[in-house]
Amino acid sequence: MPIVMELDVMLARRKMRSRELAERIGITEQNVSLLKSGKVKGIRFETLDKICKALDCQPGDILLYRPASEPET
């Protein structure tokens, strides 16, 4: 998928552990782990809002668009 979650990078920049983020935004550590690994198919805007507030960042800081390489012709 061309949308990449870089939550782990922002956590490292903010020197915050997954457990602390989970507590601040009210989700389980397991769900934070799934978000970090990119194993989710979507994220609720409400959750994204809480993450951005907790990490003092913009959605574009943790969600990136990386298109797949186009096949050569």
Distance bins in CASP14 RR format, pairs under 12 A and 6 or more apart:
PFRMAT RR
TARGET T0000
AUTHOR 0000-0000-0000
RMODE 2
METHOD distances of the structure
MODEL  1
1 38 0 0 0 0 1 0 0 0 0 0 0
1 39 0 0 0 0 0 1 0 0 0 0 0
1 40 0 0 0 0 0 1 0 0 0 0 0
1 41 0 0 0 0 1 0 0 0 0 0 0
1 42 0 0 0 0 1 0 0 0 0 0 0
1 63 0 0 0 0 0 1 0 0 0 0 0
1 64 0 0 0 0 0 1 0 0 0 0 0
1 65 0 0 0 0 1 0 0 0 0 0 0
1 66 0 0 0 0 1 0 0 0 0 0 0
1 67 0 0 0 0 0 1 0 0 0 0 0
1 68 0 0 0 0 1 0 0 0 0 0 0
2 63 0 0 0 0 0 1 0 0 0 0 0
2 64 0 0 0 0 1 0 0 0 0 0 0
2 65 1 0 1 0 0 0 0 0 0 0 0
2 66 1 0 1 0 0 0 0 0 0 0 0
2 67 1 0 1 0 0 0 0 0 0 0 0
2 68 1 0 1 0 0 0 0 0 0 0 0
2 69 0 0 0 0 0 1 0 0 0 0 0
2 70 0 0 0 0 0 1 0 0 0 0 0
3 38 0 0 0 0 1 0 0 0 0 0 0
3 40 0 0 0 0 0 1 0 0 0 0 0
3 41 0 0 0 0 1 0 0 0 0 0 0
3 42 0 0 0 0 1 0 0 0 0 0 0
3 43 0 0 0 0 1 0 0 0 0 0 0
3 59 0 0 0 0 0 1 0 0 0 0 0
3 60 0 0 0 0 0 1 0 0 0 0 0
3 62 0 0 0 0 0 1 0 0 0 0 0
3 63 1 0 0 1 0 0 0 0 0 0 0
3 64 1 0 0 1 0 0 0 0 0 0 0
3 65 1 0 0 1 0 0 0 0 0 0 0
3 66 1 0 0 1 0 0 0 0 0 0 0
3 67 0 0 0 0 1 0 0 0 0 0 0
3 68 0 0 0 0 0 1 0 0 0 0 0
4 35 0 0 0 0 0 1 0 0 0 0 0
4 36 0 0 0 0 0 1 0 0 0 0 0
4 37 0 0 0 0 0 1 0 0 0 0 0
4 38 1 0 0 1 0 0 0 0 0 0 0
4 40 0 0 0 0 0 1 0 0 0 0 0
4 60 0 0 0 0 0 1 0 0 0 0 0
4 62 0 0 0 0 1 0 0 0 0 0 0
4 63 1 0 0 1 0 0 0 0 0 0 0
4 64 1 0 1 0 0 0 0 0 0 0 0
4 65 1 0 0 1 0 0 0 0 0 0 0
4 66 1 0 1 0 0 0 0 0 0 0 0
4 67 0 0 0 0 0 1 0 0 0 0 0
4 68 0 0 0 0 0 1 0 0 0 0 0
5 11 0 0 0 0 0 1 0 0 0 0 0
5 32 0 0 0 0 0 1 0 0 0 0 0
5 33 0 0 0 0 0 1 0 0 0 0 0
5 34 0 0 0 0 1 0 0 0 0 0 0
5 35 1 0 1 0 0 0 0 0 0 0 0
5 36 1 0 0 1 0 0 0 0 0 0 0
5 37 0 0 0 0 1 0 0 0 0 0 0
5 38 1 0 1 0 0 0 0 0 0 0 0
5 39 0 0 0 0 1 0 0 0 0 0 0
5 40 1 0 0 1 0 0 0 0 0 0 0
5 41 0 0 0 0 0 1 0 0 0 0 0
5 42 0 0 0 0 1 0 0 0 0 0 0
5 43 1 0 0 1 0 0 0 0 0 0 0
5 47 0 0 0 0 0 1 0 0 0 0 0
5 48 0 0 0 0 0 1 0 0 0 0 0
5 51 0 0 0 0 0 1 0 0 0 0 0
5 59 0 0 0 0 0 1 0 0 0 0 0
5 60 0 0 0 0 0 1 0 0 0 0 0
5 61 0 0 0 0 0 1 0 0 0 0 0
5 62 1 0 0 1 0 0 0 0 0 0 0
5 63 1 0 0 1 0 0 0 0 0 0 0
5 64 0 0 0 0 1 0 0 0 0 0 0
5 65 0 0 0 0 0 1 0 0 0 0 0
5 66 0 0 0 0 0 1 0 0 0 0 0
6 12 0 0 0 0 1 0 0 0 0 0 0
6 13 0 0 0 0 1 0 0 0 0 0 0
6 35 0 0 0 0 0 1 0 0 0 0 0
6 36 0 0 0 0 1 0 0 0 0 0 0
6 37 0 0 0 0 0 1 0 0 0 0 0
6 38 0 0 0 0 1 0 0 0 0 0 0
6 51 0 0 0 0 0 1 0 0 0 0 0
6 55 0 0 0 0 0 1 0 0 0 0 0
6 57 0 0 0 0 0 1 0 0 0 0 0
6 59 0 0 0 0 0 1 0 0 0 0 0
6 60 0 0 0 0 1 0 0 0 0 0 0
6 61 1 0 0 1 0 0 0 0 0 0 0
6 62 1 0 1 0 0 0 0 0 0 0 0
6 63 1 0 0 1 0 0 0 0 0 0 0
6 64 1 0 1 0 0 0 0 0 0 0 0
6 65 0 0 0 0 0 1 0 0 0 0 0
6 66 0 0 0 0 0 1 0 0 0 0 0
7 13 0 0 0 0 0 1 0 0 0 0 0
7 14 0 0 0 0 0 1 0 0 0 0 0
7 16 0 0 0 0 0 1 0 0 0 0 0
7 18 0 0 0 0 1 0 0 0 0 0 0
7 21 0 0 0 0 1 0 0 0 0 0 0
7 22 0 0 0 0 0 1 0 0 0 0 0
7 25 0 0 0 0 0 1 0 0 0 0 0
7 27 0 0 0 0 0 1 0 0 0 0 0
7 31 0 0 0 0 0 1 0 0 0 0 0
7 32 1 0 0 1 0 0 0 0 0 0 0
7 33 0 0 0 0 1 0 0 0 0 0 0
7 34 0 0 0 0 0 1 0 0 0 0 0
7 35 1 0 1 0 0 0 0 0 0 0 0
7 36 1 0 1 0 0 0 0 0 0 0 0
7 37 0 0 0 0 1 0 0 0 0 0 0
7 38 0 0 0 0 1 0 0 0 0 0 0
7 39 0 0 0 0 0 1 0 0 0 0 0
7 40 0 0 0 0 0 1 0 0 0 0 0
7 43 0 0 0 0 1 0 0 0 0 0 0
7 47 0 0 0 0 0 1 0 0 0 0 0
7 48 0 0 0 0 0 1 0 0 0 0 0
7 51 1 0 0 1 0 0 0 0 0 0 0
7 52 0 0 0 0 0 1 0 0 0 0 0
7 54 0 0 0 0 0 1 0 0 0 0 0
7 55 0 0 0 0 1 0 0 0 0 0 0
7 57 0 0 0 0 1 0 0 0 0 0 0
7 59 0 0 0 0 0 1 0 0 0 0 0
7 60 0 0 0 0 0 1 0 0 0 0 0
7 61 0 0 0 0 1 0 0 0 0 0 0
7 62 1 0 1 0 0 0 0 0 0 0 0
7 63 0 0 0 0 1 0 0 0 0 0 0
7 64 0 0 0 0 0 1 0 0 0 0 0
8 14 0 0 0 0 0 1 0 0 0 0 0
8 16 0 0 0 0 0 1 0 0 0 0 0
8 17 0 0 0 0 0 1 0 0 0 0 0
8 18 0 0 0 0 1 0 0 0 0 0 0
8 21 0 0 0 0 0 1 0 0 0 0 0
8 32 0 0 0 0 1 0 0 0 0 0 0
8 33 0 0 0 0 1 0 0 0 0 0 0
8 34 0 0 0 0 0 1 0 0 0 0 0
8 35 0 0 0 0 1 0 0 0 0 0 0
8 36 1 0 1 0 0 0 0 0 0 0 0
8 37 0 0 0 0 1 0 0 0 0 0 0
8 38 0 0 0 0 1 0 0 0 0 0 0
8 55 0 0 0 0 0 1 0 0 0 0 0
8 62 0 0 0 0 1 0 0 0 0 0 0
9 16 0 0 0 0 0 1 0 0 0 0 0
9 36 0 0 0 0 1 0 0 0 0 0 0
9 55 0 0 0 0 0 1 0 0 0 0 0
9 57 0 0 0 0 0 1 0 0 0 0 0
9 60 0 0 0 0 0 1 0 0 0 0 0
9 61 0 0 0 0 1 0 0 0 0 0 0
9 62 1 0 0 1 0 0 0 0 0 0 0
9 63 0 0 0 0 0 1 0 0 0 0 0
9 64 0 0 0 0 1 0 0 0 0 0 0
10 16 0 0 0 0 1 0 0 0 0 0 0
10 18 0 0 0 0 0 1 0 0 0 0 0
10 21 0 0 0 0 1 0 0 0 0 0 0
10 32 0 0 0 0 0 1 0 0 0 0 0
10 35 0 0 0 0 0 1 0 0 0 0 0
10 36 0 0 0 0 1 0 0 0 0 0 0
10 51 0 0 0 0 1 0 0 0 0 0 0
10 52 0 0 0 0 1 0 0 0 0 0 0
10 54 0 0 0 0 1 0 0 0 0 0 0
10 55 1 0 1 0 0 0 0 0 0 0 0
10 56 0 0 0 0 1 0 0 0 0 0 0
10 57 1 0 1 0 0 0 0 0 0 0 0
10 58 0 0 0 0 1 0 0 0 0 0 0
10 59 0 0 0 0 0 1 0 0 0 0 0
10 60 0 0 0 0 1 0 0 0 0 0 0
10 61 1 0 1 0 0 0 0 0 0 0 0
10 62 1 0 1 0 0 0 0 0 0 0 0
10 63 0 0 0 0 0 1 0 0 0 0 0
10 64 0 0 0 0 0 1 0 0 0 0 0
11 17 1 0 0 1 0 0 0 0 0 0 0
11 18 1 0 0 1 0 0 0 0 0 0 0
11 19 0 0 0 0 0 1 0 0 0 0 0
11 20 0 0 0 0 1 0 0 0 0 0 0
11 21 1 0 0 1 0 0 0 0 0 0 0
11 22 0 0 0 0 0 1 0 0 0 0 0
11 24 0 0 0 0 0 1 0 0 0 0 0
11 25 0 0 0 0 0 1 0 0 0 0 0
11 32 0 0 0 0 1 0 0 0 0 0 0
11 33 0 0 0 0 0 1 0 0 0 0 0
11 35 0 0 0 0 0 1 0 0 0 0 0
11 36 1 0 0 1 0 0 0 0 0 0 0
11 51 0 0 0 0 1 0 0 0 0 0 0
11 54 0 0 0 0 1 0 0 0 0 0 0
11 55 1 0 0 1 0 0 0 0 0 0 0
11 57 0 0 0 0 0 1 0 0 0 0 0
11 61 0 0 0 0 0 1 0 0 0 0 0
11 62 0 0 0 0 1 0 0 0 0 0 0
12 18 0 0 0 0 0 1 0 0 0 0 0
12 21 0 0 0 0 0 1 0 0 0 0 0
12 36 0 0 0 0 0 1 0 0 0 0 0
12 55 0 0 0 0 0 1 0 0 0 0 0
12 62 0 0 0 0 0 1 0 0 0 0 0
13 55 0 0 0 0 1 0 0 0 0 0 0
13 56 0 0 0 0 0 1 0 0 0 0 0
13 57 0 0 0 0 1 0 0 0 0 0 0
13 61 0 0 0 0 1 0 0 0 0 0 0
13 62 0 0 0 0 0 1 0 0 0 0 0
14 20 0 0 0 0 1 0 0 0 0 0 0
14 21 0 0 0 0 1 0 0 0 0 0 0
14 24 0 0 0 0 0 1 0 0 0 0 0
14 51 0 0 0 0 0 1 0 0 0 0 0
14 52 0 0 0 0 0 1 0 0 0 0 0
14 54 0 0 0 0 1 0 0 0 0 0 0
14 55 1 0 1 0 0 0 0 0 0 0 0
14 56 1 0 0 1 0 0 0 0 0 0 0
14 57 1 0 0 1 0 0 0 0 0 0 0
14 61 0 0 0 0 0 1 0 0 0 0 0
14 62 0 0 0 0 0 1 0 0 0 0 0
15 21 0 0 0 0 0 1 0 0 0 0 0
15 55 0 0 0 0 0 1 0 0 0 0 0
16 22 0 0 0 0 0 1 0 0 0 0 0
16 23 0 0 0 0 0 1 0 0 0 0 0
16 24 0 0 0 0 1 0 0 0 0 0 0
16 25 0 0 0 0 0 1 0 0 0 0 0
16 32 0 0 0 0 0 1 0 0 0 0 0
16 36 0 0 0 0 0 1 0 0 0 0 0
16 51 0 0 0 0 0 1 0 0 0 0 0
16 54 1 0 0 1 0 0 0 0 0 0 0
16 55 1 0 0 1 0 0 0 0 0 0 0
16 56 0 0 0 0 0 1 0 0 0 0 0
16 57 0 0 0 0 0 1 0 0 0 0 0
17 23 0 0 0 0 1 0 0 0 0 0 0
17 24 0 0 0 0 0 1 0 0 0 0 0
17 29 0 0 0 0 1 0 0 0 0 0 0
17 32 0 0 0 0 1 0 0 0 0 0 0
17 33 0 0 0 0 0 1 0 0 0 0 0
17 36 0 0 0 0 0 1 0 0 0 0 0
17 54 0 0 0 0 0 1 0 0 0 0 0
18 24 0 0 0 0 0 1 0 0 0 0 0
18 25 0 0 0 0 0 1 0 0 0 0 0
18 27 0 0 0 0 0 1 0 0 0 0 0
18 28 0 0 0 0 0 1 0 0 0 0 0
18 29 1 0 1 0 0 0 0 0 0 0 0
18 30 0 0 0 0 1 0 0 0 0 0 0
18 31 0 0 0 0 1 0 0 0 0 0 0
18 32 1 0 1 0 0 0 0 0 0 0 0
18 33 1 0 0 1 0 0 0 0 0 0 0
18 34 0 0 0 0 0 1 0 0 0 0 0
18 35 0 0 0 0 1 0 0 0 0 0 0
18 36 1 0 0 1 0 0 0 0 0 0 0
18 37 0 0 0 0 0 1 0 0 0 0 0
18 51 0 0 0 0 0 1 0 0 0 0 0
18 54 0 0 0 0 0 1 0 0 0 0 0
18 55 0 0 0 0 0 1 0 0 0 0 0
19 25 0 0 0 0 0 1 0 0 0 0 0
19 26 0 0 0 0 0 1 0 0 0 0 0
19 27 0 0 0 0 0 1 0 0 0 0 0
19 28 0 0 0 0 0 1 0 0 0 0 0
19 29 1 0 1 0 0 0 0 0 0 0 0
19 30 0 0 0 0 0 1 0 0 0 0 0
19 31 0 0 0 0 0 1 0 0 0 0 0
19 32 0 0 0 0 1 0 0 0 0 0 0
19 33 0 0 0 0 0 1 0 0 0 0 0
20 26 0 0 0 0 0 1 0 0 0 0 0
20 29 0 0 0 0 1 0 0 0 0 0 0
20 32 0 0 0 0 1 0 0 0 0 0 0
20 54 0 0 0 0 1 0 0 0 0 0 0
20 55 0 0 0 0 0 1 0 0 0 0 0
21 27 0 0 0 0 1 0 0 0 0 0 0
21 28 0 0 0 0 0 1 0 0 0 0 0
21 29 0 0 0 0 1 0 0 0 0 0 0
21 31 0 0 0 0 0 1 0 0 0 0 0
21 32 1 0 1 0 0 0 0 0 0 0 0
21 33 0 0 0 0 0 1 0 0 0 0 0
21 35 0 0 0 0 1 0 0 0 0 0 0
21 36 0 0 0 0 1 0 0 0 0 0 0
21 47 0 0 0 0 0 1 0 0 0 0 0
21 50 0 0 0 0 1 0 0 0 0 0 0
21 51 1 0 0 1 0 0 0 0 0 0 0
21 52 0 0 0 0 0 1 0 0 0 0 0
21 53 0 0 0 0 0 1 0 0 0 0 0
21 54 1 0 1 0 0 0 0 0 0 0 0
21 55 1 0 0 1 0 0 0 0 0 0 0
21 57 0 0 0 0 0 1 0 0 0 0 0
21 62 0 0 0 0 0 1 0 0 0 0 0
22 28 1 0 0 1 0 0 0 0 0 0 0
22 29 1 0 1 0 0 0 0 0 0 0 0
22 30 0 0 0 0 1 0 0 0 0 0 0
22 31 1 0 0 1 0 0 0 0 0 0 0
22 32 1 0 1 0 0 0 0 0 0 0 0
22 33 0 0 0 0 1 0 0 0 0 0 0
22 34 0 0 0 0 0 1 0 0 0 0 0
22 35 0 0 0 0 1 0 0 0 0 0 0
22 36 0 0 0 0 0 1 0 0 0 0 0
22 47 0 0 0 0 0 1 0 0 0 0 0
22 50 0 0 0 0 0 1 0 0 0 0 0
22 51 0 0 0 0 0 1 0 0 0 0 0
22 54 0 0 0 0 1 0 0 0 0 0 0
23 29 0 0 0 0 1 0 0 0 0 0 0
23 32 0 0 0 0 1 0 0 0 0 0 0
23 50 0 0 0 0 0 1 0 0 0 0 0
23 54 0 0 0 0 1 0 0 0 0 0 0
24 32 0 0 0 0 0 1 0 0 0 0 0
24 47 0 0 0 0 0 1 0 0 0 0 0
24 50 1 0 0 1 0 0 0 0 0 0 0
24 51 0 0 0 0 1 0 0 0 0 0 0
24 52 0 0 0 0 0 1 0 0 0 0 0
24 53 0 0 0 0 1 0 0 0 0 0 0
24 54 1 0 1 0 0 0 0 0 0 0 0
24 55 0 0 0 0 1 0 0 0 0 0 0
24 56 0 0 0 0 0 1 0 0 0 0 0
25 31 0 0 0 0 1 0 0 0 0 0 0
25 32 0 0 0 0 1 0 0 0 0 0 0
25 35 0 0 0 0 0 1 0 0 0 0 0
25 43 0 0 0 0 0 1 0 0 0 0 0
25 44 0 0 0 0 0 1 0 0 0 0 0
25 46 0 0 0 0 1 0 0 0 0 0 0
25 47 1 0 0 1 0 0 0 0 0 0 0
25 48 0 0 0 0 1 0 0 0 0 0 0
25 49 0 0 0 0 1 0 0 0 0 0 0
25 50 1 1 0 0 0 0 0 0 0 0 0
25 51 1 0 1 0 0 0 0 0 0 0 0
25 52 0 0 0 0 1 0 0 0 0 0 0
25 53 0 0 0 0 1 0 0 0 0 0 0
25 54 1 0 1 0 0 0 0 0 0 0 0
25 55 0 0 0 0 1 0 0 0 0 0 0
26 32 0 0 0 0 1 0 0 0 0 0 0
26 46 0 0 0 0 0 1 0 0 0 0 0
26 47 0 0 0 0 1 0 0 0 0 0 0
26 50 1 0 0 1 0 0 0 0 0 0 0
26 51 0 0 0 0 0 1 0 0 0 0 0
26 53 0 0 0 0 0 1 0 0 0 0 0
26 54 0 0 0 0 1 0 0 0 0 0 0
27 33 0 0 0 0 0 1 0 0 0 0 0
27 34 0 0 0 0 1 0 0 0 0 0 0
27 35 0 0 0 0 1 0 0 0 0 0 0
27 40 0 0 0 0 0 1 0 0 0 0 0
27 43 0 0 0 0 0 1 0 0 0 0 0
27 44 0 0 0 0 0 1 0 0 0 0 0
27 46 0 0 0 0 0 1 0 0 0 0 0
27 47 1 0 0 1 0 0 0 0 0 0 0
27 48 0 0 0 0 0 1 0 0 0 0 0
27 50 0 0 0 0 1 0 0 0 0 0 0
27 51 0 0 0 0 1 0 0 0 0 0 0
27 54 0 0 0 0 0 1 0 0 0 0 0
28 34 0 0 0 0 1 0 0 0 0 0 0
28 35 0 0 0 0 0 1 0 0 0 0 0
28 47 0 0 0 0 0 1 0 0 0 0 0
29 35 0 0 0 0 0 1 0 0 0 0 0
29 36 0 0 0 0 0 1 0 0 0 0 0
30 36 0 0 0 0 0 1 0 0 0 0 0
30 37 0 0 0 0 0 1 0 0 0 0 0
30 39 0 0 0 0 0 1 0 0 0 0 0
30 40 0 0 0 0 0 1 0 0 0 0 0
31 37 0 0 0 0 0 1 0 0 0 0 0
31 38 0 0 0 0 0 1 0 0 0 0 0
31 39 0 0 0 0 0 1 0 0 0 0 0
31 40 0 0 0 0 1 0 0 0 0 0 0
31 42 0 0 0 0 0 1 0 0 0 0 0
31 43 0 0 0 0 1 0 0 0 0 0 0
31 44 0 0 0 0 0 1 0 0 0 0 0
31 47 0 0 0 0 1 0 0 0 0 0 0
31 50 0 0 0 0 0 1 0 0 0 0 0
31 51 0 0 0 0 0 1 0 0 0 0 0
32 38 0 0 0 0 0 1 0 0 0 0 0
32 39 0 0 0 0 0 1 0 0 0 0 0
32 40 0 0 0 0 0 1 0 0 0 0 0
32 43 0 0 0 0 0 1 0 0 0 0 0
32 47 0 0 0 0 0 1 0 0 0 0 0
32 50 0 0 0 0 0 1 0 0 0 0 0
32 51 0 0 0 0 1 0 0 0 0 0 0
32 54 0 0 0 0 0 1 0 0 0 0 0
32 55 0 0 0 0 0 1 0 0 0 0 0
32 62 0 0 0 0 0 1 0 0 0 0 0
33 39 0 0 0 0 1 0 0 0 0 0 0
33 40 0 0 0 0 0 1 0 0 0 0 0
34 40 1 0 1 0 0 0 0 0 0 0 0
34 41 0 0 0 0 0 1 0 0 0 0 0
34 42 0 0 0 0 0 1 0 0 0 0 0
34 43 0 0 0 0 1 0 0 0 0 0 0
34 47 0 0 0 0 0 1 0 0 0 0 0
35 41 0 0 0 0 0 1 0 0 0 0 0
35 42 0 0 0 0 1 0 0 0 0 0 0
35 43 1 0 0 1 0 0 0 0 0 0 0
35 44 0 0 0 0 0 1 0 0 0 0 0
35 47 0 0 0 0 1 0 0 0 0 0 0
35 48 0 0 0 0 1 0 0 0 0 0 0
35 50 0 0 0 0 0 1 0 0 0 0 0
35 51 1 0 0 1 0 0 0 0 0 0 0
35 55 0 0 0 0 0 1 0 0 0 0 0
35 62 0 0 0 0 1 0 0 0 0 0 0
35 63 0 0 0 0 0 1 0 0 0 0 0
36 43 0 0 0 0 0 1 0 0 0 0 0
36 51 0 0 0 0 0 1 0 0 0 0 0
36 62 0 0 0 0 1 0 0 0 0 0 0
38 62 0 0 0 0 0 1 0 0 0 0 0
38 63 0 0 0 0 0 1 0 0 0 0 0
38 64 0 0 0 0 0 1 0 0 0 0 0
40 47 0 0 0 0 1 0 0 0 0 0 0
40 48 0 0 0 0 0 1 0 0 0 0 0
40 63 0 0 0 0 0 1 0 0 0 0 0
42 48 0 0 0 0 1 0 0 0 0 0 0
42 63 0 0 0 0 0 1 0 0 0 0 0
43 49 0 0 0 0 0 1 0 0 0 0 0
43 50 0 0 0 0 0 1 0 0 0 0 0
43 51 0 0 0 0 1 0 0 0 0 0 0
43 52 0 0 0 0 0 1 0 0 0 0 0
43 59 0 0 0 0 1 0 0 0 0 0 0
43 62 0 0 0 0 1 0 0 0 0 0 0
43 63 0 0 0 0 1 0 0 0 0 0 0
44 50 0 0 0 0 1 0 0 0 0 0 0
44 51 0 0 0 0 0 1 0 0 0 0 0
45 51 0 0 0 0 0 1 0 0 0 0 0
45 52 0 0 0 0 0 1 0 0 0 0 0
45 59 0 0 0 0 1 0 0 0 0 0 0
45 63 0 0 0 0 0 1 0 0 0 0 0
46 52 0 0 0 0 0 1 0 0 0 0 0
46 53 0 0 0 0 0 1 0 0 0 0 0
47 53 0 0 0 0 0 1 0 0 0 0 0
47 54 0 0 0 0 0 1 0 0 0 0 0
47 59 0 0 0 0 0 1 0 0 0 0 0
47 62 0 0 0 0 0 1 0 0 0 0 0
47 63 0 0 0 0 0 1 0 0 0 0 0
48 54 0 0 0 0 0 1 0 0 0 0 0
48 55 0 0 0 0 0 1 0 0 0 0 0
48 57 0 0 0 0 0 1 0 0 0 0 0
48 58 0 0 0 0 0 1 0 0 0 0 0
48 59 1 0 1 0 0 0 0 0 0 0 0
48 60 0 0 0 0 1 0 0 0 0 0 0
48 61 0 0 0 0 0 1 0 0 0 0 0
48 62 0 0 0 0 1 0 0 0 0 0 0
48 63 1 0 0 1 0 0 0 0 0 0 0
49 55 0 0 0 0 0 1 0 0 0 0 0
49 57 0 0 0 0 0 1 0 0 0 0 0
49 58 0 0 0 0 0 1 0 0 0 0 0
49 59 0 0 0 0 1 0 0 0 0 0 0
49 62 0 0 0 0 0 1 0 0 0 0 0
50 57 0 0 0 0 0 1 0 0 0 0 0
50 59 0 0 0 0 0 1 0 0 0 0 0
51 57 1 0 0 1 0 0 0 0 0 0 0
51 58 0 0 0 0 0 1 0 0 0 0 0
51 59 0 0 0 0 1 0 0 0 0 0 0
51 60 0 0 0 0 0 1 0 0 0 0 0
51 61 0 0 0 0 1 0 0 0 0 0 0
51 62 1 0 0 1 0 0 0 0 0 0 0
51 63 0 0 0 0 1 0 0 0 0 0 0
52 58 1 0 0 1 0 0 0 0 0 0 0
52 59 1 0 0 1 0 0 0 0 0 0 0
52 60 0 0 0 0 1 0 0 0 0 0 0
52 61 1 0 0 1 0 0 0 0 0 0 0
52 62 1 0 0 1 0 0 0 0 0 0 0
52 63 0 0 0 0 0 1 0 0 0 0 0
53 59 0 0 0 0 0 1 0 0 0 0 0
54 62 0 0 0 0 0 1 0 0 0 0 0
55 61 1 0 0 1 0 0 0 0 0 0 0
55 62 1 0 0 1 0 0 0 0 0 0 0
56 62 0 0 0 0 0 1 0 0 0 0 0
57 63 0 0 0 0 0 1 0 0 0 0 0
58 64 0 0 0 0 0 1 0 0 0 0 0
59 65 0 0 0 0 0 1 0 0 0 0 0
END
